[in-house]
């Protein structure tokens, strides 16, 4: 299989598959980080999953703060 101008074909063996049971939002979140944070973050095993868990905790804490 060759990569054309449009990138990988959908459903190919190398396509991304989420690890969890919850589907991922098709729209990515982009944030600017302080200098050096990107490299340090990417050195952490499973950094994306762990960051998603931290975001869930932050949202839950905020909801309890607002409604309590």
N, C-alpha and C positions, 0 to 999 in steps of 0.2 A: 504494500500500500504506500503510495507516495503522498506527500503533503503538498497540496495545491495552494493557490492564493488564499483560500478561505480557511486554511489550517486543517485540523483533524476532522474526520468525518464523525458524525454523531453515532454513538453506539459501538465505536471501535474498542479494541481490547485495552487501549491505554486511556480511555476516557475516565474522568474523575468519578469516583463513587464515594459518597459520604460514609463515614464509619458508624454514625449513630442511627437511631431509629427515626429521628425527626428530619423531615426534608429541609434543605437549605434554601434560603431566599435567593432567587435568581439575580437580585440586585446586590452587588458587593458594597461594603462599607469602606470608605477610604478616609484615613486620618493622617495628619502630619505628626511625626514623632520627633523627639529631640535627637540631636546628632548622636549617633552610636547606638541608639535603641533598636533599630531594625536588625543589625547584625547580632546583637545580644539576644533579641527575641527569637530570631530564627535558629539560634544555637540550642534552644530549649526543646527537648523532645515533645512532640504532639502539641506544639505551641498554639496552633489554631484551635484545636479542640478545647484546650485549657482556657484560652482567651474567651471562647464562646461560653464556657461555664462561668467565668468571672462576670461576663456581661449579663448572663441570666441572674446571677446573685445580685449584681448592682441594680437591675430592674426590679427584682423582688424586694430588695431593701428600700428602694425609692417608693414603691407602691405601698409598703407598710408605713413609711414615713408620711406619705400624703393622706392616707385613709385612716390612720390611727388617731 
